[in-house]
Amino acid sequence: MNASAFPRPEDAYDADLDESFDLDMSYARTEGRAAAPAPQPVHEPLQFTAPIGSQPAGFPAAPEPAAPYGQGEPFNPVGELVAGASAALAPLEAGLPEVASSPGYGQQDTSGVSIPRIAIHVFAERQDTLAAADRAGKDRRMARATTHIRVGGIPAAIETYAHEPTPPLIIVECLKDPHSLLAEIDSLAEVCDSGTKVVVIGATNDILLFRELMRRGVSEYLVAPLQPLQLIAAIGGLFSDPAQPFVGRSIAFVGARGGTGSSSVAHNTAYAMSERIGANTVIVDYDLPFGTAGLDFNQDPLNGVADALSQPDRLDATLLDRMMVRCTDKLSLFAAPATLEADWDISVEAFEEVTSRIRATAPFVVLDLPHIWSGWMRRSLISADEVVVVATPDLASLRNAKNMIDLVRQGRPNDAPPRLVLNQVGVPGRPEIPAKDFGAALGVHPSLIIPFEPKVFGTAANNGQMVLDLNDKSKSAAAFQTLAQIVSCREMPAVAGPKAKGKSMFGNLFRKG
């Protein structure tokens, strides 16, 4: 199973920013190890469980670490708060090279990986394998699994399982030659229970060895040095549900404070993804008492989300389809009831289950999250494939955005940092924190800057329209199309939109005017 590159689109930002405020999105990849053929001994097949269609796994070496953001002379745009934010960010920035250089960062697509509640035992020999396994065990995608990491390789596993039952998944490492590796696998099979899946980590990228291990019933073979996201993807592949062809990519939008326009950004971005890019998209409005998705799309507010959260175990494709409102051919809406008649005291597990079921209905699911803080909000942010923090250029947004981004970074050590979108920039007469300084204090480049256009947004909101329908020539409309391409990792078709005439998808943002 070869790791495939999954690059994120280049972040776009306003052309008026200084040219030194560049993007930090490139991480180098190096060549993988060469294969060394080995003789193929004859052995009887053993009783491991192997998946159908397994492929050899030769992974590239770890990429070079990117330089930490924010080096050099610190800048203090808004007094002591930003100075304190920069100081607090220093330990995190020191860890960024580790994240950037951690194998698989920005390269492995694990958006559809779902790992069940199982016990996983890891027996490793290399220090970097132990570190990769530990990092993988703390990943959000492994939250339901229980991971035990031990030192010793296959001999330690044999000694352990001679006296205790084997878990559903065993990951063992052996750095010996192919003959010794096969001999140790034979011994391990004698103490393994029927149905146990075994993943082997070796030092040789050898197709003959891989075929012999598969013939013996080994589930997967990985080549050291191991990468955390590649290990997660391998585990997810072993327990994937063949009846579920895909799991949609979840994109969570959250406002740094009230009034940042996070819902408007989420709805317009989702509309651009469906109508300009042509991707089937579902909007889920989780602001149960005050959600505006129904108003923004001029739809009668149904109890779709509330009904789903009240009976998550009964949800199936047919019931979900009845609960959704179809706004266009490619855009569906789970509207909030927007009523205060209930207290909406709903469990974290219900939100998690409903989100998981909805993700099976479309390639992209946009989560419109309210500006509150609770257990399910924390879980939704950390478990989303992409997080977009919408802020306005003021002090309260800076403080709250920093808290959110720091929390998401800590809870997602193997993922890229959240996106930062600055909205309502350029309000006449209002003192604003410059975008460059705002990003410097957070350690995150603004992915997009949306200008203040009150007439466009006000008219669209009052008419129940999207900005793209009201005025597709406005700067905000171009911004939403760009953000849709960034979060979906897809380019806009050349024939879509009145401005699509073979130009770069970021061309409009870099024009002066």
Secondary structure as UniProt FT lines:
FT   TURN            15..16
FT   TURN            19..20
FT   TURN            52..53
FT   TURN            69..70
FT   TURN            77..79
FT   HELIX           80..101
FT   TURN            103..107
FT   TURN            111..112
FT   STRAND          119..124
FT   HELIX           127..137
FT   HELIX           140..142
FT   TURN            143..144
FT   STRAND          146..151
FT   HELIX           153..161
FT   STRAND          169..173
FT   HELIX           178..189
FT   TURN            190..191
FT   TURN            194..195
FT   STRAND          197..202
FT   HELIX           207..215
FT   TURN            216..217
FT   STRAND          220..223
FT   HELIX           228..238
FT   TURN            242..243
FT   STRAND          249..255
FT   TURN            258..259
FT   HELIX           262..272
FT   HELIX           273..277
FT   STRAND          281..285
FT   TURN            288..290
FT   HELIX           293..296
FT   TURN            297..298
FT   HELIX           304..310
FT   HELIX           312..314
FT   HELIX           317..323
FT   STRAND          325..326
FT   STRAND          331..334
FT   HELIX           348..359
FT   STRAND          364..368
FT   HELIX           375..383
FT   STRAND          386..391
FT   HELIX           395..411
FT   TURN            413..414
FT   STRAND          419..425
FT   TURN            428..429
FT   HELIX           435..442
FT   STRAND          446..451
FT   HELIX           454..463
FT   HELIX           467..470
FT   TURN            472..473
FT   HELIX           475..488
FT   TURN            494..495
FT   TURN            498..499
FT   TURN            505..506
FT   HELIX           507..510
//
